[in-house]
Every structure is written in structure tokens, then in C-alpha cells.
């Protein structure tokens, strides 16, 4: 498999590299800092305005219609420059492209891609996380609007969002997978309460609880038809679980590169176990990079993946936790007020839960890929 750049790709890479020299925002080196999350909106807009975001999406919705390989070049160069990764919104875009009508796509996708409108995803609930189909949030039709009542949790960036992609139950008399619908809900209205969640690593901006108590959404903001929300959800989570969609590979490589530099600069400070942990993280990160490259090759050949996203999610979990373990081993718990590596380790522990637990991913692999009995 040849991963060398074509002439056009090489020109694009050099143009991006030059742009980054003058436009790297200098955000904290880790996503485990509130300042990092606070700066992501401006970073998103800067990438888009410079022509380095939304590259593979259709021109009609604000993309550039380029092959997926250009997204990989962006990830590579952002990591090499120590810049933040590109915002992870591909799963929302893909969900609307596959299930939304033209009106939905034209009204909402340009704002997502440009970064001028902020979004969150209202799927999980206190009693419906891994078993998403058990969600209780309801949407009751009232004229040409639906009235929302319910409680979402682990809603990323909810306190900064303009819009939320919400799953809610519109039919209570059918099987639980069939009575769910998807809505695009305006967040700046009465009937929505925000409750930011403080994480174990100190972050307060990334996750929150959202309580809907009489919030309203136009019926025209439904994605697809009533009861088609589960199909939408499966498209979204399938793309959400692919590491290439999230820019995670670049973030992991950036972390291990920084840790490796510390060891090279002061080799006498680190023992055999510390260098072994770092070596394993380097191997795991490279394994994931090659896996994502294979996925990219499949996409370029027109091959789309469904339940295989669960394999990607498990691999991503193993890699993030290996990187987090290395961060603790090499970086330590922190001194002089710098606890970056401790926070990196703490954040890595959540990867086996967020986006669907590892246990659920193994069940999906067993049933939907291997064909084992339930």
C-alpha cells in the first residue's frame, strides 16, 4: 500500500504547514484543560476560513468535495505542529447527509462545517447510556411543533451549543427501537436547563446534563420520518466510533512524541518500566494509524463500514489507555502546578465508557460481525 503524497497532496501539505507556522493558536497541549475547549470554536472557524476543514464533504453544504486523504494530511500536520486536532463533527454531518432531507441539509450543514454554529448531541440519558433504545425523553406533537420533556447526560459542549441533535420518543406503543425520532433542537430557549459536569481531571466545559421541560422544536426540524430515529442513531454512532472521524490518531501521536522527547532529553531519569510503557504506547499508536490508513483506503475504494465501527472503538480505547498509562509513567503526577500528564491519564480511563462501553462493543462484534448467538 503506497501512502506517499501525490503532487497535489504534497502541495496541499506544504501550504498547510506554512499556514500553521503563523496560525497555530497555542492552546494547551492537552484536551484536559478548560482553556483548550474554550478556544476550539475560534480554531474551527480559522481552519475552515483557510480551507483546511470540511475537505471531503460536498461543496453544496460548504465542503470542498476532496478525497478523504486530505483529511488525513490535515490530521498529520496538526499533530506534527503541536496544534489542536480538527473538531470532531463528522458523525453529525454524516447523519444528516444520510437521513436528512434537502431542507435540513441546506439549513444546518453549512453552519456546522463553517463553525459559526455550535452543536451538541443529546443521546445518552441517566437510565439509557449503553442501552440507548431505553431512552425516556419524549416529544409530543402540539400543532406544528413538538414539546420535549426529559433528561440527557454526557452531552458534549452543551453549555456552548446553539443546536442539539436530540433523540426522543414520539411513539410509546411500539417496540422501543421503533418509537424514537431525531430532532434538531434550538438550545437558546426557555424550557432547557444546563448543568455542567465537572470531570475527575478538572474539566467543566466538555460534558453536561441537559434537562428539557417544555422546550419546543418545529416539526420541520425532524430528521427523517417519525420513528426513524434509531436508524439515524446507528449511522451517527458508527461514524462516531471510527478513530479517523475524531482525529484521535493525531492526538495520540502528538502525546507520545512529546513523551519520547522527554526521555531522549534526559534518559537517565527514566527506568526500564517507564520506557517500556512508553514503547508500548508508541506501538499502539502506530498500530491505530495503520488501521485508520486501511479504513481510508477502503473509503477511497467506495467501501463503507457498519458494525466494524465497534472494532475501531475498541482499538481506540486500548490505544488511549496505553497512551494515558505512558503519560503517567513518564510525565508523573505533576509538579510546580503542571498536572497535564496526570489529567491525560485520568481522561483516558473514560474511553472504555464514552461512545458505548467496551462490553457493548464486544457484544456487537460477537453478534453482528462474527454471527455468534445472543
HELIX and SHEET records of a PDB file:
HELIX    1   1 UNK A    7  UNK A   23  1                                  17    
HELIX    2   2 UNK A   34  UNK A   38  1                                   5    
HELIX    3   3 UNK A   40  UNK A   49  1                                  10    
HELIX    4   4 UNK A   59  UNK A   61  5                                   3    
HELIX    5   5 UNK A   69  UNK A   81  1                                  13    
HELIX    6   6 UNK A   90  UNK A   99  1                                  10    
HELIX    7   7 UNK A  102  UNK A  104  1                                   3    
HELIX    8   8 UNK A  105  UNK A  109  3                                   5    
HELIX    9   9 UNK A  110  UNK A  114  1                                   5    
HELIX   10  10 UNK A  132  UNK A  134  5                                   3    
HELIX   11  11 UNK A  158  UNK A  160  5                                   3    
HELIX   12  12 UNK A  219  UNK A  221  5                                   3    
HELIX   13  13 UNK A  229  UNK A  240  1                                  12    
HELIX   14  14 UNK A  243  UNK A  246  1                                   4    
HELIX   15  15 UNK A  248  UNK A  265  1                                  18    
HELIX   16  16 UNK A  267  UNK A  269  5                                   3    
HELIX   17  17 UNK A  272  UNK A  300  1                                  29    
HELIX   18  18 UNK A  309  UNK A  326  1                                  18    
HELIX   19  19 UNK A  327  UNK A  331  3                                   5    
HELIX   20  20 UNK A  340  UNK A  348  1                                   9    
HELIX   21  21 UNK A  349  UNK A  352  5                                   4    
HELIX   22  22 UNK A  358  UNK A  364  1                                   7    
HELIX   23  23 UNK A  365  UNK A  369  3                                   5    
SHEET    1   A 4 UNK A 119  UNK A 122  0                                        
SHEET    2   A 4 UNK A 163  UNK A 169  1                                        
SHEET    3   A 4 UNK A 180  UNK A 186 -1                                        
SHEET    4   A 4 UNK A 222  UNK A 223 -1                                        
SHEET    1   B 4 UNK A 138  UNK A 142  0                                        
SHEET    2   B 4 UNK A 145  UNK A 152 -1                                        
SHEET    3   B 4 UNK A 208  UNK A 218 -1                                        
SHEET    4   B 4 UNK A 192  UNK A 196 -1                                        
END                                                                             
